[in-house]
């Protein structure tokens, strides 16, 4: 079982308040107007969790997510500047590519905090410094 929301140009919100796990994939992508993506209770994705080509999304919120079996992919989201992945513990592969406003140091901090088999980062914002404030990594950008 997978949840795929893709190529829906008029959609502004994707929310699955009761979803706790998916054995397959979670794919949210190619939506130029999506400004909110909420999965507050999602703890596990057995396959790939992919968030791509979301032109106006500024923050990705997966506050309960603990594991992603295959890959967590965050790519080509030009206005994404933050995420809530505070409970994430393990992912097979972590990919963060071409998110022009997203601080690279947040991805680096995540990679250093979780169990990850491999990673790929490129094309994210590099003029930021991350510090730990009250147990949370916070980016300050030039």
C-alpha positions as CSV (number, residue, x, y, z in Angstrom):
1,X,0.0,0.0,0.0
2,X,1.3,3.4,-1.0
3,X,0.1,7.0,-0.9
4,X,0.9,8.9,-4.0
5,X,-0.2,12.5,-4.6
6,X,1.4,13.7,-7.8
7,X,0.7,16.0,-10.7
8,X,-2.2,17.8,-9.0
9,X,-1.6,21.4,-10.0
10,X,-4.5,23.0,-8.1
11,X,-3.9,21.2,-4.7
12,X,-2.8,23.5,-1.9
13,X,-2.8,21.1,1.0
14,X,-2.0,17.4,1.4
15,X,-2.9,16.1,4.9
16,X,-3.3,12.6,6.3
17,X,-4.0,13.1,10.0
18,X,-4.7,9.5,10.8
19,X,-2.0,7.8,8.7
20,X,0.6,6.1,11.0
21,X,2.4,3.7,8.6
22,X,2.6,2.8,5.0
23,X,4.3,-0.4,3.8
24,X,4.9,1.0,0.4
25,X,5.8,4.5,-0.8
26,X,4.8,8.0,0.2
27,X,5.2,10.3,-2.8
28,X,4.1,14.0,-2.9
29,X,5.2,15.9,-6.0
30,X,4.9,18.1,-9.0
31,X,2.4,20.5,-7.4
32,X,3.0,24.1,-8.0
33,X,0.5,25.4,-5.5
34,X,1.0,23.0,-2.5
35,X,1.8,25.2,0.5
36,X,1.1,22.7,3.3
37,X,2.0,19.0,3.7
38,X,0.9,17.5,7.0
39,X,1.4,13.9,8.2
40,X,1.4,14.4,12.0
41,X,1.1,10.8,13.1
42,X,3.1,9.1,10.3
43,X,5.8,6.9,12.0
44,X,7.0,4.6,9.3
45,X,7.4,4.4,5.5
46,X,8.4,0.9,4.3
47,X,9.5,2.0,0.8
48,X,10.4,5.5,-0.4
49,X,9.3,8.9,1.0
50,X,9.6,11.4,-1.8
51,X,8.8,15.1,-1.8
52,X,9.7,16.7,-5.1
53,X,8.9,19.7,-7.3
54,X,6.8,21.5,-4.8
55,X,7.2,25.1,-5.9
56,X,5.8,27.0,-3.0
57,X,6.2,24.6,0.0
58,X,8.3,26.3,2.7
59,X,8.3,23.6,5.4
60,X,8.0,19.9,5.4
61,X,6.4,18.5,8.5
62,X,6.8,14.9,9.5
63,X,7.1,15.3,13.2
64,X,6.5,11.6,14.2
65,X,8.4,9.9,11.4
66,X,10.9,7.4,12.8
67,X,11.9,5.1,9.9
68,X,12.0,5.1,6.1
69,X,12.9,1.7,4.7
70,X,14.5,2.6,1.3
71,X,15.0,6.3,0.7
72,X,13.9,9.8,1.9
73,X,14.1,12.1,-1.1
74,X,13.7,15.9,-0.9
75,X,14.4,17.3,-4.3
76,X,13.7,20.4,-6.5
77,X,11.7,22.4,-3.9
78,X,12.9,26.0,-4.6
79,X,11.2,27.6,-1.6
80,X,11.6,24.9,1.0
81,X,13.6,26.4,3.9
82,X,12.9,24.0,6.8
83,X,11.6,20.6,8.0
84,X,10.4,18.9,11.1
85,X,11.9,15.4,11.2
86,X,12.7,15.5,14.9
87,X,11.9,11.9,15.5
88,X,13.6,10.4,12.5
89,X,16.0,7.6,13.5
90,X,16.8,5.5,10.5
91,X,16.6,5.8,6.7
92,X,18.2,3.6,4.0
93,X,19.3,6.5,1.7
94,X,18.9,10.2,2.4
95,X,18.8,12.5,-0.7
96,X,18.5,16.3,-0.6
97,X,19.1,17.9,-4.0
98,X,18.3,21.2,-5.7
99,X,16.4,22.8,-2.8
100,X,17.9,26.3,-3.4
101,X,16.6,27.9,-0.1
102,X,17.1,24.9,2.1
103,X,20.1,25.1,4.4
104,X,22.6,22.4,3.7
105,X,23.7,22.4,7.3
106,X,20.3,21.1,8.4
107,X,20.7,18.1,6.1
108,X,24.3,17.6,7.4
109,X,23.0,17.7,11.0
110,X,20.2,15.2,10.2
111,X,22.7,12.8,8.5
112,X,24.9,13.0,11.6
113,X,22.1,12.3,14.0
114,X,20.4,9.3,12.3
115,X,21.3,5.8,11.1
116,X,21.7,6.2,7.3
117,X,23.3,3.8,4.8
118,X,24.1,6.4,2.2
119,X,23.3,10.0,1.2
120,X,23.5,12.5,-1.6
121,X,23.4,16.2,-1.2
122,X,23.8,18.9,-3.9
123,X,22.4,22.2,-4.9
124,X,21.1,23.3,-1.5
125,X,21.8,26.6,0.3
126,X,25.4,26.6,1.6
127,X,25.7,30.1,3.1
128,X,24.1,29.1,6.5
129,X,25.5,28.0,9.9
130,X,23.6,25.6,12.1
131,X,23.7,25.7,15.9
132,X,22.0,23.6,18.6
133,X,19.5,25.7,20.5
134,X,17.3,24.1,23.2
135,X,17.8,20.7,21.6
136,X,16.9,21.8,18.1
137,X,19.2,22.5,15.2
138,X,18.6,26.1,14.0
139,X,20.0,27.5,10.7
140,X,21.1,31.1,10.4
141,X,21.7,32.2,6.8
142,X,23.5,35.2,5.2
